Structure formats: C-alpha cells, structure tokens
Amino acid sequence: MSMVGTPRIAVLLAVAGIVAAGCAEMPKSSTEYYPSGIVRIITPFAAGGISDTTARVAAKCIENELGGTFIVENQDGGGGAIGMTRVASAEPDGYTLSVVSLSTAALVPLVTDGARYDGSSFDPISGITLAPSVLVVKGDSPYRSGQEALDAAGQKGGSFSVAMPGSKGVFALAMNGITDAGGPGFTNVPFVSNDQSAAAVLGGNVDSAYLSTSPALLAQITSGALRALATGADARLDFLPEIPTFTELGYPDLPDSTVNVALLAPAGLDSGVRDTLAKAMDSCLKDPKTAEVLGAEFVRDDDAGPEAVRAEISSSAVQWREAVEK
C-alpha cells in the first residue's frame, strides 16, 4: 500500500467516526428522525377488545403515514392498571404509547389500590373514538322501554342484574349513580369484555347489560337479538334516536359513561413528536378504512387534538372522583 494514501485514509476514517458518534448521540425523540426505531403501543387489556382493535387500526395507519414500525403489545391485568403503569413510567420519547379509554387512564387509579399513576401521568396526542353507553336487554325481553326496566328493577328490590365490562368502571359508576339518586338498586355482574357481557344477556343469564356501543353491538340491536332501552349519553344518539337518555328518565347527573378512546404518551413528550403523531392521527381519522373497521358512528370527526383530549380527561376525572367519593 502506498504510504502517500495512508494519511488520507486515516482522515476519512476519523471523519466517519465523528459522523457515527454524532448519529449515536442524536436523541431518539428528535422530530426530524422520528420514528427511527420500533414504537410500542401498549393496550392494557387482552386481545380482541375495543381498545385492542382500535390500537391495531391506529398502529397500521400511523405506520403508513410516518413509516417506521408500530407494534401493539397487550399487557392486561388490574383492570388496566398494570399496562398503564408501564406506560406512565416509560421514557417520554415517543417510543412507548398507549391506545386506551380515558377512564382507564383517569378512573382506574381512583378505584385501584396501589395504582402508581393518574390522568396527569399522560400527554394526550389524539382522540380516536367515542362510544356512548346503552342499556340493553334480550330481544324477547318483557321490558320494552327504559322506564319499564327501571320499574322492574324497583320491584325486584336490588336483584335486577346488569352485566357490564369490569366491576369498578364507568358502567358500574353510572348504575350505582341511579341508586344513589333515589332510583332502584341493581346487581352489577362484571365480565371481562363488552362481548362477554352481551353474551350473558343473549344467553338469558342476566336481566340486562350496560355496554359501550360498537359495530358488533349495533348489529345485534339491528337484527333484533338485543333491544336498546336507554343511553348514558348527554343527548339522544343519531344512530339510535328512538331510545331516551337517562336524563330524560329522571337521572340527569350520572357520571360520564361514554367510552372515549385516545392515543396517549407518558407525560413530558417532546412537542414536536406529539405534533407529528397528532397530524398522522388526524389523517387516520379521515381515512375511510378507519371508519370501515371502527364504525363511522364512533370515529371522531370533531376537535380531537391534544388540548381537546386533555380537557376531556380533566372534566371526566372530576365527575369520576366525585362519584367514587360519594
């Protein structure tokens, strides 16, 4: 080898080393290079539920928008507390996110001993879906209206059974709220999921179920397998306009039971990364494929940006805390 070329090679190698060192020191959360690694979207429930389905749709769409690799990891347990504790304690670099209901982020820690997070532990990125709650009975049930079901519950003296996902979530708070407001008592029967709760009604194992609306549930209502009697929403639903609200039935102050699913990150997320993700999610919400899977009735078409979702967490958390402390 020529000795004349040796210094030149040495210089080139030195420059290459400096560049490599600079790249190694580049922060992972740098907006310009995000995402430069695998992004994990944690859903704190088992596969197959509403949060899981929504997370998988969001992961695929964001990946198409931004490139990189977005994967969904299920970490259930503790009513969602285990998975959300993991998210809350992760580095806020944009590589650990969660698609989850706001109640799991802000209500679960109020009713779960040892939960090491609360609503302020997360930075909202985007709302995704809003699923109002409905009280349903089997299609051949003798109860044909919400008032008839409430009257029957009063006559049964607390034994009128209501299946629902979870034992301490928004559905239980709402049904307990009816009793606290002077209404009838209920026997809440918790199940792992919406689908299992609906199956209990269809099987004649419970009198009713209080559930979040979904494409699957709407199909069961449309087919006549289930009958919707009332909703916990603030106003009648565009897609089920015939059923009254609980406010109309005399219970105006029930805690919010709409399942509001959003994309969250650990608190302290770089604003540039947040905005990158929020912009991608805005495109995803407008993508017809998103509505095709999640239901056009539920995909958000309002202001679902970071600050709007932050305000929703705060207002709902106040309602939930008041209900829990009664």
N, C-alpha and C positions, 0 to 999 in steps of 0.2 A: 504494500500500500504506500502511496506517495505521502511523504511527510508534510508536503505543502497542503494536502487536503485535510489533514488531521485537525488543525485549529478550527477550520470551517465546520467540520462535523461536530466538534465539541460545542461550538456556539449554537448550532442548530438544536443539539440535544438539550442544551441549557434552556433555550427559548421554549422548547416543547415542555420541559419540566415546569417552567413558570406558568405556562398556559394551563397545564394539567392541574397544578396546585390551585390556580385561580378558580378552575371549574369545581374542584373538590370543596373549596371554601364557599361556593355560591350557595346562599340559603335556599333550601328546598321550597320555601313558600314564595320565592320570587315570582311575581306575576308574569314576567316575560317568559319564564321557563315552565310555568305551571300548566298541566301536571307533568312532572319529569319522573315520576315513579308511580307505583301502584296506589290507588286511592281505595280505601276500605270504607264501605257504607255499612254501618252496623244497624241491624234491626233487632231490637231486644226481645223478639218473640220467635217461636218456631216457624219453619217454612210453611207457606200456604195461607197465612192470614192476610188481612188488609194491608198492614204495614209492609209485610214481606213482598206482596205483589207490587205495591206502589214503589218500593225500593228498587225492585228489579227493572221496572219500566223506566224509572228515573236514571238508574245506572247506565242502562243501554243508551238512552237518549243523550245524556251528558257526554258519554264516551264518543258518540257520533259527532257531537258539537265541538268538543275540545281535543279529541284524540286521547292518547294515554290509555290506561287500564283502570276501570272502575269495577270493583267486585263487591258483592253483597255477602256479608257474614251474619249468620243468625246466632245470637247469644241470649237465649231465653233464661228465665228464672227470676224469682222475686217480683213477679208482676211487671217485669220490665226494668226493675231497679238494677239488676246485675249488669245488663248491657249498657244502660245509661251511665252507670258509674264508670265503666270503662271509657265511654266517650268523654265524659266530663273531665277525666284525669289524663286524657291524651294530650300530646303537644298540639297547640292550635296552629298547625302548619298547612291545613287543608288536605291532609292525607288520611285523616280519620273523620268521618262524617256520620250522620245518622238520619234515616228517614223514619219518622215516628210521630205518633199523635202528641199534641201539646199537653194532653192530660198525663201522658207517661212522663213527660219532662217536668211538669209542674205540680200535678196532683199526687202521683205515686209517692214522692218523697214526704208528702204530708201524712200519709197513712201507712208508711212502711218503716218500721223500726230499723235504724242503722243505715238508712239511705244517706249517701255522702254527696248529695248534690241537690240543687233546686233549680227553678226556672232561670235564675241568673247565671247558672253554670254554662249556658249555651249562647252562642251567637246565631240568630236566625239568618238563613240565606234566602229561602223562598217557601211560601205556602204551595201545596200541591193539590190537595183535595179537601172538600168539605162534605161530610156525610151526616145529614141530620138523623136524629134518632126517631124510631117509631115503635109503638106498642102494637104487637100483632098477636092474633090467635089463629088456630087452625081454621081452614076454610069452612068446615061444617060446624064450627062452634056455635052455641046458642047466643053468644054475645055478638051483637051486630053493630054496636057503637061503643065509643069510648065511655059514654055515660053508663051504659049497661054493664060494662066491665067494672067500673068503679062501684056501681051499686052492688054487684055480685061480691066484690071484694069486701064491702062493708058487711054484707050478710054472712060472709064466711069467717068473720072475726079474726082476720090475720092469716088465714090459711090459703088464701088465693095465691097461687105460685106464679112467679115470674122468672123465667130463665134469662140469663144475661152473661155477656163475657166478663169474667172477673168478679171478685167479691167486694172490692172496695173502690171501684172506678166510678166514672161519671154516671153510669146507668144505675148503680146502687144508690148514689147520692140523690139522683132525681127521684127514684121511687121512695126513698126514705123521706125526701122533702115533701112529698104528698102527705105522708103520715104526719110529719112534723107540723104541717099547715092545717091539721084538723081533719084530714081525709082518712080513708081506710088504711089498715095495715096490710102488708104483703109478706109473703115468704119468698125472699130472694134466693134463687137457685143458680149458683155460679158455674159456668163452664169455661173451658179454655178459649173458645172462639165463638164468633158470630154464627158460623155454620153449625157447630155443635148445639148451640142454643136453639137455632131454628129447627134442627132435627128433633130436639126434645119436644117441641110443640107439635111437629108433624107426627111424631110417634105417640102423641096423647099422654106423654109423661108429665106435662105441666099444663097449667091453665093458659099461659101466655108467655110472651118473650118481649123484652125491651132491647132493641138492637139498633145498630147503625145501618143505614140504608146502603145498598151496594147493587151492582148489576144482577148478582145472583138472587138477592132478596127481592128485588123488583120483579124478576122473572117469576118467582114463586107467588108473589101477590097478583101479578097479571094473570097467571094461569088459574088462580082460584085456590091454590093449595094453602095459601095463607091469606088472612084478611087483616088489613091495616085498620087500626081504630083511632089512633091519636099520634101526634108528633110532639117532641120536645122542642122543636124549632120556634123561633120568635114569631114566625108567620106561616100561613099555610104553604105547603110545598107545591111548586109549579107542576111537578110530576105526579103528585097525589093530592090534587086540590080538594078532593071530597072529604078528607079527614081533618078534624079540628085540631087545634093546638091545645096543650094542657092549660094554657092561659084562658082559652075560651071555655074550658071545662071547670074553671074556677081556681086554677093554681098558677098564678102569674109570676111567682118569684122562685121558681125551681132553678137550681144551678145549671149552668150550661152543659148540655149533654151531646152537642154536636161533636163528631169525631173530626178534628182538624189536624190533618197530616201535613207535616212540613219537613224540609231539609234543614238540619241544624249542624253546627260545628261547635267544638269546645270554645268557650269564651276566650277572646283575645285573638281571633282570626285576623290576619292581615286584610286590610280593607280592599286591597287590590285583588287578592284571591277571592274574597267574598263577592266582589262585583263581577268578577269573571264567571263565577259559578251562578250568580243570580241572573246574569244575562243569558247564560246557557239554559237555565231552567225556564226563563221567560219564553225562549224559543220552543222548549219542550212542551210547555203548557199549550202552545198554539199549534202543535203538531197533531194532525188528525189521528195519527197512530196512538197517541197518548189517550185521547178520548175514546178510541175504539176499545182499548183494553180496560181502562179505569171507569169508563162511563161518562158521557158528555154532561150528564146531570151533576157530576161531582167534581170534575176538573175545574180548578179556579179560573175565572175569567175577569176577576176584579183585581184590585191592587193587592198583590201577594208578595211584595218585595220585603226586604229585611226589616225595615222600620214598621211596616204594617203588621208583620207577624210578631214583632217584639211587643207592640201594643196589645195584640190579641193574647199573648202569653200573660202579660201583666193584668189585664182586665179579668181574664178567666181565673187566674190564680187567686185574685181577691174573692171571687164568688166561691171558689172551691174551699178556700181557707175558712170562710165564714160558715159554709155548710158543715165542714168537718168539726168545727169548734162548737157547734150547737149541742 
